[in-house]
Amino acid sequence: MLEREIRIRELEEQIEDLKKRFPAHSIKPAMVNRLEELEEELDRLRQEE
């Protein structure tokens, strides 16, 4: 359970960092895809509770 909580925190930090790096215009598709992947993994982990 501790490992899952650590991973959740890591994902939250990665998502926050990625969002901070988004440009005001013309977000690259790769960045959007990465954000979606991180959010999906985070959702899966949170549902396991």
Secondary structure by P-SEA (a helix, b strand, c coil): caaaaaaaaaaaaaaaaaaaacccccccaaaaaaaaaaaaaaaaaaaac
